[in-house]
Amino acid sequence: MIWTEAEARAYLPRLRQLLRLVRRSAALASRARTNGHGSLGAGGSEGGEEDPAGDDLASLTPEEALAEIDERDIVLRDLERGLVDFPSRSPGGREVLLCWQSDEEDLAWWHFPDDGFAGRRPLPVPPDV
C-alpha cells in the first residue's frame, strides 16, 4: 500500500490503539517472564489514560493488531517508541517514508528509505523531490 499524507493522518487514531494493545501485551509477557517482578515501564500502562479503543479492539488479539499493521504495509521500527513508517511517494514519484512515533501529536515528518530516522525532514515533501 502506498499512503498519502491524508490517509496516514486519518489512520493515526486506529494505529495508536493497535500499538497500545501490542505494547500492553509485550509488557505483560515481560512481567510474566520475570515472575511478576518486572515493571510495565513505558510500554505498559499509559499512566491511567483512558483507552479510546473501547469495544472496537476488545476482541482483537495482539497478533491480529500486528497483522493489521503489516497488512497495511506500515513498517513498525520500534514498538516501545511507537516508531512507524508509512510507505509513500513524493510529488515527483520517488519512494519516501512518512515517519511518525506515538508521542507525536500529528504526522509531521518524512525521510528517504536509506536515510532512516536521523534523516527525518518536516512535511510536506517538497514538490521537486
C-alpha positions, 0 to 999 in steps of 0.5 A: 500500500502506498499512503498519502499524507491524508490517509496516514493522518486519518489512520493515526487514531486506529494505529495508536490503539493497535500499538497500545494493545501490542505494547500492553501485551509485550509488557505483560509477557515481560512481567510474566517472564520475570515472575511478576517482578518486572515493571510495565515501564513505558510500554505498559500502562499509559499512566491511567489514560483512558483507552479510546479503543473501547469495544472496537479492539476488545476482541482483537488479539495482539497478533491480529493488531500486528497483522493489521499493521503489516497488512497495511504495509506500515513498517513498525521500527520500534514498538516501545517508541511507537516508531512507524513508517508509512510507505509513500511517494513524493510529488515527483514519484520517488519512494519516501517514508512518512515517519511518525512515533506515538508521542507525536501529536500529528504526522509531521515528518518524512525521510528517504528509505536509506536515510532512516530516522536521523534523516527525518525532514518536516512535511510536506515533501517538497514538490521537486523531490 
